[in-house]
Structures are given as C-alpha cells and as structure tokens.
Amino acid sequence: MQRTRLLGVAASLCLVLGAAACSGGKDDESKADIVDDMSATFQDNGLDAETADCQAAAVVDEIGVDALKDVDLSAEQPPEEMRDELTAAAAHATDECDGASG
C-alpha cells in the first residue's frame, strides 16, 4: 500500500510539472502557489486534502521553490537529473505525512 501511494505521488509530481508547462510557469510564483497546485493534482489522483497538502508542502520544502521554478516546464517530463530528487522527495513526503489522513 505504501509503495502504491509513493508511485502515485511520484506520478503526480510529473503531472504537476507537466501542467505547469501548459500555464507557461511564472517567475513570481510563490511557495504557496506551487504547494496549492501540487496539492490539487495529488487530490485529483485520489489523496484527501489534508494528506495532499502535507505531501505537497514536504516536496516543495525538500526540493525548494527556486529549483522547481528552474525546471524546464516545456518538457513533457521533469529533467532526468531531477527524477531521482523528485522520487526521493515523494518518498520522504509519504513517510512524513503517513497517517495525516486520519
């Protein structure tokens, strides 16, 4: 169950980054904006709001707003060099937020 949730979060991260490509990305996008967008995507993929918010905040805290802004948002997937970092951040977020949904 834990692995399935982790895979869902990792897939959602790719969707979040891909969705940002459609919006063109914003240099002035705040941490709250990125967390909100990521949380909404996690919720669209089945997480409850509390868990999605927790995991999104944990991922952004670990990777950093500046690093997420620097991602090539025109790519269909995150850059190869960020995939391991995103997967690790998703794993840490899942561990950190496990049980947040009550």
ABEGO torsion letter per residue (X at the ends): XAAAAAAAAAAAAAAAAAAAAAAGEBAABBAAAAAAAAAAAAAAAGBBAAAAAAAAAAAAAAAEAAAAAABBAABABBBAAAAAAAAAAAAAAAAAABGAAX
